[in-house]
Amino acid sequence: MIGIRRAGIIASALVMSICLWAPLSFGGADRDKLLSEPGVFGTFATFSLGETWVKQDQATRIGQLALLKGVVEQHREKIAVDLYLLRGLSDYGDLMFRVHASELRDTQQFLLDLQSSAFGKHLKGAGLMHGLTKKANYVPGFPDQLKTDLKVASEPGSKPYAIVIPVRKSAEWWALDQDKRAAMMQEHTEATMPYLKTVKRKLYHSSGLDDLDFITYFETSKLEDFHSLILSLEKVKEFQYTRRLGHPTLIGVVKSLDEMIEVLAQ
């Protein structure tokens, strides 16, 4: 028992040394810009850890996780990286990287460097989705009161759960004229209003970049509200033009890089 406790203390100290070794400002000075402005590429890369990872001793795993932190630090001036622990909540991987970049090739280089690192050798690609942030297509035509209501601030506090749902619309949707689509999107937006404070949303446009039309990203601390939000959206007219919803649906917990290192080091 004493030996186990001592090993745990040593492992914690080694993990702490990684956290102090390369302090990060995730995404550098451009993080706010990359997360808020249109014309930014968003990539969702999911990975599973191979069996070779757990067969290594803990000291080796911790050393390789230090290299993971080094790769993120190396690219932080051009990209913003967010991490999510999927293990235990999703069948589609153990961890997910959400990467924002002004140029998609910067994301590509980050993922190449990640996978060629000592840590990356243990990663098995489970999925990859690309999208682009754009200015809202329909909101400018909404009634003034609805546009005002959309500006309500989220509830304070952390929102630990993240959900990613890819969407593909039918050909009939794209054949509709702008006014018909705008009317249905207003109904869609009105259905989301009860959950605006508790469920944060971000939309990525994927047509031409992937085999889907949109990637929808959500953060919440109240999964029951998210569940109700999806049920509400399935009742609006626009939903009948949805050809694909999910497949996969990814759910995980938001983690800082240091928190992720601590989990994976165990």
VMD Tcl script that draws the C-alpha trace (Angstrom):
set ca {
  {0.00 0.00 0.00}
  {2.84 2.38 0.86}
  {4.52 1.55 -2.44}
  {1.35 2.37 -4.39}
  {0.93 5.67 -2.56}
  {4.55 6.56 -3.18}
  {4.22 5.76 -6.89}
  {1.13 7.96 -7.05}
  {2.96 10.85 -5.40}
  {5.89 10.49 -7.79}
  {3.54 10.38 -10.81}
  {1.72 13.51 -9.61}
  {5.04 15.29 -9.22}
  {6.09 14.30 -12.73}
  {2.78 15.52 -14.18}
  {3.20 18.79 -12.31}
  {6.68 19.16 -13.78}
  {5.16 18.94 -17.26}
  {2.65 21.66 -16.40}
  {5.48 23.93 -15.24}
  {7.81 22.95 -18.07}
  {5.90 24.72 -20.86}
  {3.25 27.16 -19.63}
  {0.67 27.75 -22.33}
  {-1.61 30.48 -23.48}
  {-3.84 28.32 -25.65}
  {-4.09 29.75 -29.12}
  {-1.75 32.69 -28.35}
  {-2.81 36.30 -28.69}
  {-5.21 35.52 -31.56}
  {-7.44 33.07 -29.67}
  {-10.34 35.51 -29.16}
  {-10.16 36.54 -32.80}
  {-10.09 32.96 -34.07}
  {-13.07 32.00 -31.91}
  {-15.25 34.99 -32.78}
  {-14.57 36.18 -36.33}
  {-15.98 34.75 -39.59}
  {-13.72 33.16 -42.14}
  {-11.96 30.86 -39.65}
  {-11.56 27.14 -40.24}
  {-12.68 24.79 -37.49}
  {-11.49 21.19 -37.40}
  {-12.70 18.42 -35.11}
  {-10.15 15.60 -34.89}
  {-10.97 12.56 -32.76}
  {-8.50 9.88 -31.75}
  {-8.39 6.59 -29.90}
  {-5.36 5.55 -27.88}
  {-3.89 2.25 -29.00}
  {-3.20 -0.70 -26.72}
  {0.50 0.12 -26.73}
  {-0.21 3.26 -24.69}
  {-1.43 1.49 -21.56}
  {1.31 -1.13 -21.81}
  {3.98 1.50 -21.16}
  {5.07 2.37 -17.64}
  {3.73 5.60 -16.22}
  {7.03 7.48 -16.36}
  {7.27 6.80 -20.12}
  {3.70 7.97 -20.68}
  {4.36 11.17 -18.75}
  {7.48 11.86 -20.78}
  {5.58 11.45 -24.03}
  {2.78 13.72 -22.79}
  {5.41 16.41 -22.28}
  {6.04 16.19 -26.03}
  {2.30 16.65 -26.66}
  {2.45 19.90 -24.74}
  {5.48 20.92 -26.76}
  {3.64 20.37 -30.06}
  {0.74 22.56 -28.93}
  {3.16 25.25 -27.77}
  {5.00 25.11 -31.08}
  {1.85 25.96 -33.06}
  {0.04 28.30 -30.66}
  {0.84 31.47 -32.63}
  {-1.22 30.28 -35.60}
  {-3.95 28.10 -34.14}
  {-6.26 27.84 -31.14}
  {-6.59 24.36 -29.66}
  {-9.30 23.01 -27.34}
  {-9.30 19.49 -25.93}
  {-12.11 17.18 -24.88}
  {-12.15 13.85 -23.07}
  {-14.54 11.52 -24.91}
  {-13.54 8.31 -23.13}
  {-16.40 6.95 -21.05}
  {-19.04 9.01 -22.88}
  {-18.52 8.21 -26.55}
  {-17.81 5.14 -28.67}
  {-16.03 7.26 -31.26}
  {-12.71 7.89 -29.56}
  {-10.85 8.73 -26.37}
  {-10.05 12.40 -26.99}
  {-10.88 15.19 -29.40}
  {-9.01 18.26 -30.59}
  {-10.98 21.28 -31.81}
  {-8.61 23.44 -33.83}
  {-9.30 26.95 -35.17}
  {-7.01 28.47 -37.79}
  {-7.08 31.20 -40.41}
  {-5.47 28.76 -42.84}
  {-6.44 25.09 -42.98}
  {-2.86 24.13 -43.80}
  {-1.81 25.39 -40.35}
  {-4.22 22.87 -38.81}
  {-2.84 20.19 -41.12}
  {0.72 20.89 -39.99}
  {-0.29 20.75 -36.33}
  {-1.98 17.38 -36.80}
  {1.00 16.04 -38.77}
  {3.39 17.10 -36.01}
  {1.06 15.70 -33.35}
  {0.82 12.30 -35.01}
  {4.57 12.08 -35.68}
  {5.43 12.80 -32.03}
  {6.20 10.02 -29.54}
  {2.73 10.52 -28.05}
  {1.07 10.65 -31.47}
  {2.48 7.25 -32.40}
  {-0.11 5.79 -30.03}
  {-3.04 7.69 -31.57}
  {-5.44 6.06 -34.00}
  {-7.49 8.49 -36.06}
  {-11.19 8.01 -35.31}
  {-12.71 10.90 -37.24}
  {-12.02 14.26 -38.87}
  {-14.46 17.04 -39.76}
  {-13.78 20.48 -41.23}
  {-15.93 23.60 -41.33}
  {-15.75 27.36 -41.78}
  {-17.26 30.10 -39.63}
  {-19.38 32.63 -41.52}
  {-21.54 35.64 -40.81}
  {-25.13 34.74 -39.96}
  {-27.14 34.24 -43.15}
  {-30.63 34.74 -41.79}
  {-30.37 36.78 -38.57}
  {-30.17 40.19 -40.34}
  {-33.71 39.62 -41.66}
  {-35.22 38.64 -38.29}
  {-37.58 40.97 -36.38}
  {-35.73 43.51 -34.22}
  {-37.04 41.99 -30.97}
  {-35.73 38.54 -31.90}
  {-32.33 39.99 -32.81}
  {-32.26 41.72 -29.42}
  {-33.23 38.53 -27.60}
  {-30.41 36.66 -29.33}
  {-27.88 38.92 -27.63}
  {-28.73 37.62 -24.15}
  {-25.66 36.54 -22.20}
  {-25.08 32.95 -21.21}
  {-25.44 31.96 -17.60}
  {-22.17 32.48 -15.72}
  {-20.08 29.49 -14.73}
  {-18.35 26.69 -16.54}
  {-20.08 24.56 -19.15}
  {-18.18 21.29 -18.91}
  {-20.04 19.22 -21.50}
  {-19.41 19.59 -25.22}
  {-21.51 18.00 -27.96}
  {-20.68 17.94 -31.66}
  {-23.37 17.03 -34.21}
  {-22.75 17.00 -37.98}
  {-25.71 17.93 -40.18}
  {-26.51 17.41 -43.85}
  {-29.51 19.01 -45.51}
  {-31.49 17.54 -48.40}
  {-31.35 18.77 -51.99}
  {-34.90 20.04 -51.51}
  {-33.67 22.44 -48.80}
  {-31.13 24.06 -51.08}
  {-33.74 24.28 -53.85}
  {-36.01 26.48 -51.70}
  {-35.85 30.21 -52.31}
  {-34.16 32.42 -49.72}
  {-37.41 33.77 -48.26}
  {-38.81 30.30 -47.53}
  {-35.59 29.18 -45.90}
  {-35.40 32.41 -43.90}
  {-38.94 31.93 -42.55}
  {-38.17 28.39 -41.43}
  {-34.89 29.45 -39.86}
  {-36.73 32.11 -37.89}
  {-39.00 29.37 -36.50}
  {-35.86 27.29 -35.83}
  {-34.27 30.19 -33.94}
  {-37.40 30.90 -31.90}
  {-37.41 27.25 -30.78}
  {-33.91 27.69 -29.33}
  {-34.70 30.79 -27.25}
  {-35.67 29.00 -23.99}
  {-32.21 27.40 -23.94}
  {-30.08 30.34 -25.04}
  {-28.70 31.00 -21.54}
  {-27.78 27.42 -20.71}
  {-26.64 25.99 -24.06}
  {-23.93 27.80 -26.04}
  {-23.89 27.12 -29.78}
  {-21.44 27.59 -32.63}
  {-22.04 26.77 -36.28}
  {-19.50 25.72 -38.90}
  {-20.28 25.56 -42.64}
  {-18.86 22.42 -44.26}
  {-20.26 22.25 -47.79}
  {-17.36 21.54 -50.14}
  {-14.97 21.00 -47.22}
  {-16.47 17.74 -45.99}
  {-19.23 15.25 -46.78}
  {-21.76 17.28 -44.79}
  {-23.20 20.78 -44.74}
  {-22.79 21.93 -41.15}
  {-21.05 21.06 -37.91}
  {-22.99 22.17 -34.84}
  {-21.04 22.60 -31.61}
  {-22.64 22.98 -28.17}
  {-21.42 23.59 -24.62}
  {-23.60 23.23 -21.54}
  {-23.65 22.35 -17.87}
  {-27.27 21.18 -18.16}
  {-27.58 18.19 -20.45}
  {-31.31 18.03 -19.79}
  {-31.67 21.47 -21.42}
  {-29.63 20.30 -24.39}
  {-31.87 17.24 -24.71}
  {-34.97 19.48 -24.67}
  {-33.37 21.81 -27.23}
  {-32.87 18.97 -29.71}
  {-36.43 17.73 -29.19}
  {-37.72 21.24 -29.87}
  {-35.69 21.54 -33.07}
  {-37.00 18.22 -34.33}
  {-40.53 19.69 -34.27}
  {-39.95 22.69 -36.55}
  {-40.61 22.62 -40.32}
  {-36.96 23.04 -41.21}
  {-36.11 19.66 -39.63}
  {-37.94 17.72 -42.35}
  {-35.19 18.83 -44.74}
  {-32.48 17.29 -42.57}
  {-30.93 14.29 -44.29}
  {-28.30 13.53 -41.66}
  {-28.18 14.44 -37.97}
  {-25.25 13.00 -36.05}
  {-23.54 9.81 -37.20}
  {-21.51 10.44 -35.23}
  {-22.77 12.46 -32.31}
  {-19.76 13.24 -30.14}
  {-20.09 14.03 -26.44}
  {-17.23 14.77 -24.08}
  {-15.97 16.94 -21.26}
  {-13.96 20.11 -21.83}
  {-10.41 19.72 -20.47}
  {-7.45 22.04 -20.28}
  {-4.23 20.60 -21.66}
  {-2.86 20.11 -18.14}
  {-6.05 18.33 -17.07}
  {-5.88 16.08 -20.11}
  {-2.25 15.23 -19.39}
  {-3.15 14.28 -15.83}
  {-5.94 11.96 -17.02}
  {-3.87 10.29 -19.73}
  {-0.88 9.83 -17.45}
  {-2.86 7.50 -15.16}
}
mol new
graphics top color blue
foreach p $ca { graphics top sphere $p radius 0.5 }
foreach p [lrange $ca 0 end-1] q [lrange $ca 1 end] { graphics top cylinder $p $q radius 0.2 }
display resetview
